[in-house]
Amino acid sequence: MTLIEQAHEMGKQAFLNGKKCIPCQDKNVMTLIGTMGGDDFRATSTVLSAWHEGWHQANLAAPVTQC
């Protein structure tokens, strides 16, 4: 699994675990960025974008509940 795929899955899991759409509060994705060195802006941006995409896809796929 690539870093991008890992980040995407982490975003999905964050949504399913009730986390807000704030990747910097997800210690797993921040650890992933840390393993990349954290100095490559493009790579970091790509990982964060993949996390957001995973979170939003999971959100859109979730059933809608009424209050």
Contacts in CASP RR format, 6 or more apart in sequence:
PFRMAT RR
TARGET T0000
AUTHOR 0000-0000-0000
METHOD contacts of the structure
MODEL  1
MTLIEQAHEMGKQAFLNGKKCIPCQDKNVMTLIGTMGGDDFRATSTVLSA
WHEGWHQANLAAPVTQC
1 9 0 8 1.000
3 32 0 8 1.000
3 36 0 8 1.000
3 43 0 8 1.000
3 47 0 8 1.000
4 46 0 8 1.000
4 47 0 8 1.000
4 50 0 8 1.000
5 50 0 8 1.000
6 32 0 8 1.000
7 29 0 8 1.000
7 32 0 8 1.000
7 47 0 8 1.000
7 48 0 8 1.000
7 50 0 8 1.000
7 51 0 8 1.000
8 50 0 8 1.000
8 51 0 8 1.000
8 53 0 8 1.000
8 54 0 8 1.000
9 54 0 8 1.000
10 26 0 8 1.000
10 28 0 8 1.000
10 29 0 8 1.000
10 32 0 8 1.000
10 51 0 8 1.000
11 23 0 8 1.000
11 26 0 8 1.000
11 29 0 8 1.000
11 51 0 8 1.000
11 52 0 8 1.000
11 53 0 8 1.000
11 54 0 8 1.000
11 55 0 8 1.000
11 58 0 8 1.000
12 54 0 8 1.000
12 55 0 8 1.000
12 57 0 8 1.000
12 58 0 8 1.000
13 28 0 8 1.000
14 21 0 8 1.000
14 23 0 8 1.000
14 26 0 8 1.000
14 29 0 8 1.000
14 51 0 8 1.000
14 55 0 8 1.000
15 21 0 8 1.000
15 54 0 8 1.000
15 55 0 8 1.000
15 58 0 8 1.000
15 59 0 8 1.000
15 62 0 8 1.000
16 58 0 8 1.000
19 25 0 8 1.000
19 26 0 8 1.000
19 55 0 8 1.000
21 52 0 8 1.000
21 55 0 8 1.000
21 56 0 8 1.000
21 59 0 8 1.000
23 29 0 8 1.000
23 30 0 8 1.000
23 48 0 8 1.000
23 51 0 8 1.000
23 52 0 8 1.000
23 55 0 8 1.000
24 30 0 8 1.000
26 51 0 8 1.000
29 47 0 8 1.000
29 48 0 8 1.000
29 51 0 8 1.000
32 47 0 8 1.000
33 44 0 8 1.000
33 47 0 8 1.000
33 48 0 8 1.000
36 43 0 8 1.000
36 44 0 8 1.000
36 47 0 8 1.000
38 44 0 8 1.000
END
